[in-house]
Amino acid sequence: MIIPATLSAQNETGSLQGTILTSDGKPAQGVSVQLLNSPYGASTQQNGKYLLKAKPGNYTVQYKALGSVSHQEEVTISAGKVSTRPDVVLEVTSVQLKDVVVTGQYAPQSLKNSVYMVRNITAEQIRLRNPAKVQDVLVDQLGIRFTNDLTLGTSDITLMGVSGQRVKILLDGVPLLDRGDTRESLNQVDINTIDHIELVEGPMSVSYGSDALGGVINLITKKGTGGESLRATARIQEETAGKQYKAFDGSGIHMENVGLNWEHKGWQLSGNFTRNNFDGARLGWMPKDQYLGNGVVGYRTNKWHVWYRLDGTDETLRNDGPVNVETNVRIDQHFLTNRWMHQLQGEWQLNDKLSFNGAASYTDYSRRTQTSSLNVLTGDRRLTLGPGEQDKAVFDTKFFRGTAQYKVSDKVSLQPGFEVNLTGSSGARILGTPAINDYAFFISSEILVGRALSLRPGARFTKNSVYDAPPVIPSLNAKIKLTSDLDLRLAYARGYRSPALRELYFNFFDASHSIRGNENLKAEHSNSFNGSFAWRAITIGDVSIRSTAGGFYNQFDNLITTGYDPADPSVMTYINIDKYKTTGGTFENTISYRNLDAKIGFSYTGVYNRLQEDDNSLPGFTWYPEVNSNLMYHFKGIKTDVSLFYKYNGKLPAYELRTVEGVTSIHLAQRAAFHTADLTVNKFISRNISIGGGVRNLFNVTYVNNTSTDVGGAHSTGGPVPIWYGRSYFLGLTFQYSKY
C-alpha cells in the first residue's frame, strides 16, 4: 500500500511519482521520500514505486533509507499535474531497507511492532553469502548448530539446545515434511528462490501446532512486485571440496540456476530450475546429485491474491564401496529421494477491518535405498538381495490452514483459525500403513493497552487421532514500550508434540544403524518462558546502533530421544525422558558507520544434566558459549562488497555413565570447541552482471574430537565428529535482467 503524506485542507494539489532501485537493479521497498522543510512524504512500495501529493511549489526531495547513501534533487510540483521523476538508484549496503516480518503476524508489519522477537536474515545478507544451500546461511547464527550423519548423508539442526522435530521448518508458512527425526528438508529447498529467512525462538505451538516447541524457521520465497515486470536470472557457481576440485562435475560443488518471472495485469508466472551437485567422496563425504525445480502461477487484485506453487526435488546420494581386490566387485548403496510439494494459498482483504488467509498443501515424499554390486572390470551391475538392501519408504501429508483477521477497534484485533494435518506412511521397514491426523482450532487477540503495552493472548484446541492432546494449549506475549528507543518483550507458551510416525513405527537396520520404533511412546509437553530487551537503532552522526538482549527457559516432560532398548542392548529405540530443560541468553549488536556494517553477538546455553538427580554434587546444567561476528564493507565507488562471517562454537559438555572393569562412574565428556569463518567478495560489473567469490571455512575445520565413550555406531557421540570437509574456495557469476 502506498503511504501518502498527511495533507492540510487545500483546494488543489499536485503529485510526484517515480521508482527507486538498489544498486543491483532491484526495486527498493520502504525508502523514505521526503520533501524537505515540509510535512509531505511517502514510502516506496514493493515494486520500488512511490506517489507523493503536495501543494504546488518548488521543493528539495530527499530519498533515504537505513544503510544507504541518501540522494537529493530539486523538483517542481504543479497544481493538478503528476510529475514523473527518472529512476533513482540508491547505493545500499547490507542493512535491510525495512525490517518487515510475517511469521506469527496477523499481517506483514515492522519488526519493532511485533510482539515476537524475530530474527531476520535479509535478502542482501543471503546474497553476500553466495550460498549453495540453506545451511550455508544459518551456520553462523547464534544458538544454531548442525550435526552431520556421513552414513546417511543428512544433517540436523539444533536451535537453542532443542533439536530435530521440535524445530518447525516452514516454506512460506507451510510446514515441510521430513521422514525422520532430523530436519533434512532444510537442504532440499532451492536457496536461489529464498528472499529472506525469519527465525522465532521459543514455542509457537498456538500458531503453528506440533513440532514448534523449540522455535520456527520460516523460509520466505521471492514474490512478485505487484506491477508490470519481466525478470530473468541465471547463476553459476563452482566451489572446491577442500583441496579437491574438478570443473563442473566430480569433486567439489557445482551449481547452476535459471529463473524467469513475468507479471502482467495482475497475473504472475514464474519458474526456477537448479542443479546442485556435490562430491566430497575423497574426504569421506557422500556425493550428492540434486535437481530442484519450482513454478508459480498467481493472480492479484487490490482486494485479493491467490497463487499456486509447485516445488520438486530429485536427489541421489551415492555411497560407493571399496573394490574387492580378489573379485573386482564393489558394493554400492544409493539413496534416491523424490519430493513433490504442492501449495495453494490465498489472501482476501474484504475491507479495512476484515481479511482472510488460507493455505492448502500436499506433499509426496519418498526415499528409496538401492544396493547393487558392480564388477569394475566388466561393468556388470546387479541388485543385491540382503535384508534392507532394497527398500522404499513413502510419506505424504495433507495440510489445510485458514485464518481470519478482524480489527474490532484501533486497540483490539482478533485472529481465529483452524488447521488440519493428515500424515501417512508406508514401506518395508514401516509397520503397516500408519497415519496420524491432527485437527486444531486456535484463536488469539492483539490488544493495545494505552500507548506502551501490547498483549497477545492465545489458545489452541487440538484433536489427535493417536494421542490425547491437552484440552487447551495457551500462550501469552507482551510487548512493553519502555522508551521511544527501548522495548521489552515477555512471553509464556505451553508446548505439545505427538510422536512422529518414524518414532512410532519405523524399523531401520543396516550395517551402521540398528533402530527400532516404539509404539508405546508418550507425547511431549513443555512450558517455555522468553524475554528480551530491544534497543532500537539510534543515530549519532554517521553511526547507527541496535542491540538486543534476551533470555529463555524451556522445561520438557516426556522428551523423546534415542536410547538403548532394555530388551536388546544392541538395538537403539526411541524412549521418553521424564525431565529435560534448556536455558540461556543472547546478546546481539548491530553497528552501522557509513559503508561499514558490523554485527557481534554472544550466547550462553545450558542443557539439563539428568545425572544430577543421582549425584547432587554435579551441576544442574552443562553450559556452552557461542560468539559470532559479521563485518560487511561496501566500496560504493567500485560497487564492491567485502564480507567476513565468523562464529566460535564453544565446548559442548555432557555428563555420562562410564563402566570400566565392571565399575560404573559418572564421566564428563566434551566435544571440542572450533571456529568457522567465511570471507566473500561481491562486485557488480554492470547493472545486470555481478561476480562473487571467496573462501569458506577459513580455519580448515574437518573433524572435532568428542571424549564420550559412546563410539563405534552411526549415531554414536564419541570420537571424531564431522563438521566440514575443509577449507574451500568458490567463484560465481550472476546475471539478472529486469524490466518494469
N, C-alpha and C positions, 0 to 999 in steps of 0.2 A: 504494500500500500504506500502511495506517495504521501509524504508528511508535509503539508503546506505550512507556511508561516501563519501566525496569528495576525489578522489584519484589522485595522481600525475601520470604523464606518467610513465609506467613501462612495462616490458616485461611479467611478470607473477606474479600473486597474489595468496594468499590463502584465505580461508573463515573460519569463526567461526559462528556456529549456536547453538540455544538452545531454551528453553522455560522458562519463568518466571511466577511464580504463586504467588497469595496472600496467606496469612496465612490460609484462608479458602478453599484453593484448586482451586480457580478460576483463569482464565487467567488474567494477569496484562498487560493492554494496556498502551502504552505511557511511558514505563520505558526507561530511558536513558541507553544505553550500550556503554561505552567509554573505549578505550584503552588509559590508562593514558600516558601522555607525548608524545602523537602522535595526528595526525589530524583525526584518524579513529574513527568512532562512528556510531550508529544506534539507532532506537527506536523499541520497540516491537509493533506488530500489534494487531488486535482484539483478536486473539487466543493466545496471550502471546508469540508468537514466534518472533525470530529476526534472521537476516542474515547479517553478517558484513564481508566486504572484506578489506584486508590489505596486506602490504608487508610481506614476511616471516620474522619470528623473535620471540623472547620471549617478552611477554608483561604482564602487570598487567591490568586485565579487571575490571571495576567498574560498578555495577548495581545500579542505583539511581533513586528515584522518590520523588517528594514533599510529605511529610507526611510519609516517610518510612525510615527504617534503611538501609543505604547503605551497599553493600556487595562487597568484592574484592577477587580476586583469580588470581593465576598465570596461564597463558596459553601459548601454543606454536602454532604458525601458520606456516604451511609448504607450500611450493610452489605447486600450482596445486591441493591441497587437501582440503577437507572440514572436519573440526574438530567439532564434536558434543559434547557439554558440557552437563553434567547432569542437570536436572531441578533445578532451583534456586527458593527458597521460600523467599519472602520479607515480613517482619513484617510491615504491612501497617496500619496506623491509619485512622481516619475518613476523612482526607483531600483527595480529589479526585486526582487520578493519573494524569489525564489530562482533563482540562475543555474544552470538545468538545461539541458544541451545534449545533442543526439542525433547530430550529424554526425560520422561516423567512430567512434562509440562502439559497444560491444557491447550496451549498454543505456543508457537515459537516466541521466545522472549529473551531479553538480555540476561546474561549470566548474573549480573548484580541483583536482579529482581527475583531470581529463582530461590525457592525455599530449600532446594537441594544444593549441596556443594558439588558442582560438576566440574570435572577436569576436561578441558577441550584441547585436542590436538588438531591444529588448524590445517587447512589445505596447503598453506605456504610451508608449514613445518614438515608436512609429508613430502612436498616437492623437494625440499632441501636435503632430505634423507636419501633420495634416489632408491627407494626400497624395491625389493623383488617380491616381498610378501609382507603380510600384516605384522608378523613377528618382528621384522626389522624396525618397525615404527615404535612398537611397545617395549622393546627390550631394555631401554634405558629409563623407563618410567619408574618413579618411586613406588615401592610396595609390590611391584610385579617381578616375578621370576618364572623362568621356563625350565622344564625338565625334558630331556630327550631320551626316547627309547630307540636305540640304534637297531634293535632286533625287529621292531615293527615299523620303524621309520616315522614315528609320530612324536608330537610334542604336546605338553600340557602346560597350563598356566596356573600360577598361584597369585592371588590378589590379597594383600594384607594378611597373609597366613592362612587363607582359605583357598582351596583348590578344587579342580575338577568340576563336577556337576553343580557345585554351589556358586559358580560364576556364570551368569547368564550372558550368552552371546547373541546379539540381535543384529539383523540386517534391515535397516530402515524400520526398526521397531518390531520386526517379526523374528521369533526365535529360530536359531539354526539347530538342525538335528545332528546329534552325534551318536554313533553306535555304541560307544562305551563310556567309561568314566573319565575320559580325557577330552579336552576341547580341541581336537584336531581340525575342526571345521574352520578355525581362525585362518589357517594357511590354505584353505580351499576356497577362498574368496579372492577375486581379482583385485589387487591393490590399485590397479590403474583406474578402477571405477569408483574408488572411495574418495569423497570430498573431504570429510573430516571424521574424527572419532571422538565420541563422548564417553567418559568414564564416571560412573557414580559409585562411590564406595559405600558399603553397608547394604543391608537388606532392602529390597524393593518388592517384597512379596505381595503387597497390596496391589501395586500397579501391574506387576509382571508375573506374579504367581511363583510356582515351584521353580527351583534352580536359581532363584535370585537372592539367596541368603547372604552371600559374600559381597555381591556387587553386580553391576551391569556394565557391559561393554557394548555400545551401540555404534555400529559401522554405518555411517550416513553416506549414501551414494550421491554422485553428482546429479543434479537436477537441471531441468531446463531453465531458461531465463524468463519465460513467460511472454516473450515478444517474438518478433520475426528474426530468425537467425539460422545460420548454417555453420557448423563447426566440424572440422576433421582433425584427427590427431593420429600420430604414429610415433612409436617409441621403440628403440632397440638398445639393449644394454648387455654388455659382456662382462663377466666377473670371474676371477680365478677362484679355485678351491684351495686355499693355502698357496703353495707354490705350483700346484698342478693346474694346467690350462691347455685346452685345445679349442681353437676358434670355432664357434657356432655349434659345436657338437662334441661330446666327450667330456673330459674333465673341466669342471667349472660350472658357472651359472649362465644360462643363455636365455634371454627374454626378448620377445618381440610382441608388440601390441599395436593394433589398429582400431580406431573408433570413429564413428560418424554420428552426428546429432543434427536433426533437421526439425525446425519449428515454423509452422505457418498457419495463421488464422486459428490459433488455439490448439492445433494438432502438434503432437510430438512423436517423432520416430527416431530411435537411436539403437545402436548396436556396437558391441565390442568383442574382440577376439584376441586372446593372449596365448602364446606358447611360452611355458616357463619350465625349462629343463635344468636339472641339477645332477652332477656326477662328482661325488667325493669318495668313490669306492676305494681308491688307493689310501685314503686316510681313515677308512673304517666306517664311512657314512654311506647309507644306502642310496643308490642313484634313483632319481625320480623324473619321470616324463609326465608333465602336467599340461593339459589343454583346458582353457577356461573361456566360456562364451556367455554372452547375455544380450538380451534385446528388450526394448521398452516401446510400448505404444500407449499414448495417452491423449486426453483432450481436456482442455480447461476453458472456463468462462470466468466472469467476475465473481460468480457465486459458488461454483463447484469445480472440482478437479478429480478426474478418475484416470487410473493408469494400470496397465498390466506389465509385469516384468517376469522374464524367464532367465534363470541362471543355471548353467550346466557345467559340470566338472567331469573330466575324464583323466584319471590319474593312475599311473602304473609305477609301483615301487619294485625295484629289481634287486634281489638278494642272490647273486650268482656265487655258487660254492667253488671250492678249490678243485682242481683236476686230480683225479686218482692216477698216479703215475703208472700203476700196473694195468688198469683197464682203459685209461684215456677217457674216462667218463666223469662228468661233474654233475652235481645235483643243484638245480636252480629253483628258487622259490620266488614267485612273483605275486604281489598283492595288487589287484585291479579294483579300483574304486570308481563308481559312477554315481553322480548326484544330480538330480533334477529338482529345482525348486521353482514353483510357480507362485506368483504373488498377484493379487488383485486388490488394489487399495483405492479409497475414495475419500474426498473431503467435501463437505457441503456447508456453506455459510448461509443459513436460512435468513438471518437478519443480524443486527448488531448484538443481539443478546443470545442467540441460539445457533449452535453449529454441531455437525455430526462428523465422526470419523469412523471408517470401517476398514478392516483388512481380512482377507481370506488367503490362505496359502496351502499348498500341497507339496510335500517333499517326498521323493522316492530315492532312497539311498541304498546302495548295495556295495559290499566289499567281498571279493572273491579271492580265495587262496588257490593258486595254481602251481603245482610242483611237477617238475619234469627232469628227466635225465638226458644229458646231451653228450654224445660221443664227439669229441672235438676233432677227431681225425676224419670221420665220415660225415659229420653234420647231422646224424640221425638223432632226432629228439622224440622222446616218448613220455607220456604222462605216467607218474608213479601211482601206486595203489596203497601206500601206507596209511595208517589211521590219521585223519585230519589233513592229509596232504592235498586233497581236492575238496574244497568247501566253499559255500556261498552263504553269507548272512544278509538278509534283506530287512530293512527298516523303513517304515513310512509313517508320516504324521500329517494329520489334517488339523489346521488351526483356523479359528474364527475369533475375531475380536471386534467389538463395536462400542463406541463411547459417544456420549452427548455432553456438550459443554454449554451450560446455561448460566448467564450472568443475571443473578437475581437483582443486584444493585451494584453501585460502584464499589461496594465493600465486600460483597459476598458472591462467590461463584460456586457452582456445583458441577461435579462430573460423575454421573452414574455410568456403568458399563458392564459388559458381560464378556466372558472368554471361554472358549471350548478348545480343548487339546486332546486329540484322539491319536494314540500311538500304538502301532502294531509291529510285529517282527516274525520272522521265520528263518529256518536254516537248520543244517545238520547238527550244529552244536547248540541249538536252542531247544529247550524242552517244549514241544508242541508249537502252537502258534499264538503266543500270549498277546494280550493287549492291555493297556492302561489308559483309561479315559478320565479326563478332568473337566468338570463343569464349574464355572465360577461366576458370581456376581459381585461387583465391587462398587463402592461409592466413596467419594472424597469431596472435600469442600475447601476452598481457599478463602480465608476470612481476613480482612484488613481491620485491625483494631487500632483506631487512631491513625497517626501517620508513621508510627515507628514499629508496629508489631504486625507480622503476617503469620497466621496459623493455617496449618493444613492437616486436619484430622482425616483419617481414612479407615475403612474396614473392608475385608474381603471374606466372602462366604463361599466355601468350596465343597464340592461333592466329588469324591474319588471312587472309581469303580473297584478298587482293591483295598484301600485303606480308609479308615475313619479319620477324616480331617478334623481339625479343631472347629468348633461351632462358629468361631469368628477369628480372623487374623487382623489385629488392629495396628495402626501406626499413627504417629503424631510428629509433625515437623513444625518448627517455629523459626522465623527469621526476625531478628530484632535490630533495628537501625539505631545503633548507639550514638553515632555522629554522622555527619554527611559523608564521611570517608571510612567509617568503621562499622561492619556488620557482624552480628553474632548469629550463628545457626545452631540449633539444638534439635536432636531427633531421637525418637524411640520407635522401634519396629519389632513386631513378632514375626518370626520366620517359620516356614513349614516346607518340607520336601519329602515326597514319597520316593521310595527306591526306584531306580531306573530298571528297565527291562533286562539289561545286561547283568545288573547286580543280582537280580532275582533268578534268571533262567539260563544265562549263558555259561556254557562249559567250554573252556579253552585249554587244550592240551597239545603241546608240540615239544620240540627239543629244548626250548628255552622257557616255556610257560606251563604252569600247572595251576589253573584257576577254576574253581567250581562256583556256580551261582548258589545263592542261599535264599530259598523261598520263605524262610522264617524271619527275614529282616523286619525291623520296626521302622517307622517313618521318623525322620529327623525333625526336631523343633529347635528354635533358637530365640534368644532375646538379645537385642543389639541396641547400643547407645552410641551416638555420634555427636560431636560438637566441633565447631570451627569458628575462628575469627578471620575475617577477610578485610584487609586494609586496602581500599580501592586506590587505583593509580593517583599519585599526587605529582604534579609537575612543578619542579623548581628549576627555572631556566630551561635548559635543554634536557634535564634529567627527569624521567618518569619512573616511579617506584610502585610496585604492587606486591603485597605479602599476604600469605595465608598460613595460619597455624591451626592444626586440627588434631583431635584425638578420637579413639574408638575403643569399644569394649564389646566383645561378642561371646555369648555363652550358649553352647550347643548341648542338647540332650539327644542321646542315641545316634551320635555321629557315625556315619557309615564309612568304613575303611577296609583295607585288606589285612588279613591275619591268617595264621596257620589253622587249618581245620583240626579241631581236637580229635576227631575220629581217625584222621590220617595226617600226621605232621608233615608229610612230604608234599601235601597239596595246600595251596592257598585258597582262601574263600573270602567272602565279604562278611564282616561282623559289625555289630553295633558297639560303640564305646559310650558308656554311661554319661561321661562328662568330657567336654572339650572346650577350651577357651582361647581366644586371641585378644590381644590388646596392644595399644601402641599409639604413636603420634607422628605427625609430619609437620615440617616447616619449609615452606617454599617461597621463593622471592624471584621477582622479575624486575630487571632494571633496564631501561632504555636510555641511551645517550646518543643523540644524533643518529648515526648509522650503525650503532652497536646495540645489540640486544643480548642481555646476559640473564641466564636463569641458573639458580643454585638452590638445591633442596636437600633436606635431611629427613630420614625416617628411622624410627626405632620400634621394632615389632617384637612382641612377646608371645610365645606359644606355650600352652599349658603343659606342665610336666606331671603326667599321671602317676609317676613313681613317687612323687612327694607324699601321696596318701599312705605309702608304706614306710617312708623314711622322712620324718619331719625336719631333719637337718638339711634336706635338699631344698632348693628354691622352688617356688610355685610356678615360675615361668622361666623359660630359656629365651634369651634375647639376641636379636641380630640387627646390626645397623646397615643403613644404605645411604649413600651420598650420590647425587647426580648434579651435573652442570652442563648447560648448553651455551655456547658462545657463537653468535652469528653476526658477521660484519658485512655490510653492503657497500661496495665500491660503486657509487652511483655514476661516476664518470665513465667507467668501462662496463657497467651493468653486470657486475660480478658479485656473487655471494660466497663467502668462505665461512664454513660452519664446523664446529667441534662439538660432538655429543659424547659425554663421559658419564660413567657410572662406576661406583665402588660397591661391590656386594660383600658385606662383612661375613665373618664366620657364622656358620649355621649350626648351632649346638643342639644336641638331643641326648637325654639320658636313656639308657637301655640296659637290659639284663644280659650279663655275660656269664657263661658257665665254663669253668676251667677245671679239669680233673674232678668233675662231679660237684664242684663248689660254685654256687651261683652268687654273683655280686652285681651291684649297680655300677655301670660304667658310663662316663661322659664321652660321647662320640661327637666329632665335629667335622663338618665339611669346610674345607679351607676357603679363605677369602680370595677374591680375584677382582681385577679391574678390567673394564671394557671401554673402548673409545673408538669412535668413527670420525674421520676427517673427510669433509666433502667440499668440492668447489663447483659452483654452478655459474654459467655465463650465458647471457643472451647474445647470440651472434647477430640476430636480427629480430624483428618483431615476431617472426614465425618459427625461428630455429633457435634452440638452446642446446648446450652441451653440459654434461655433468660427469664428474669423475671423483675418485678419492680412494681412501683406504678404510677398510673395515677391520675391527679387532686389532687395533694398533699394538696392543700388548701381546699379541700372538698366543692367546689362551686356547688351549685344546681340551685338556682334562684337568680337573682339580681333585685332590685326594679327600677321601672320607674315611675316618678312623673307625667307622662302625664295623662290628664283627659279622654283620649280615652280608655275606659275599657269595658269589657263585651263580645266582639266578638272574633272570632278565629283570626282575623287579627288586633286586637287592639294593641296599643303600650304601654298602661299603665298597672300598676300593676306589679306582679311578672313576670319576663322574664326568661324562661327556658334556662339554659346554659349547664348543665351536670347533671348526675344522682348521683353525689357524688364521694368520693374517692374510687378508685377501685384497685384491685390487680390482676396481671396476671403472668402466668408461661407457657412457651412454649418450645417445643423441635423440632429441625430441623435436618433432615437427608439429606445429599446430596452426590451423587456418581458421579464422573467424570472420564471418560477415554478418553485420546486423542491419 
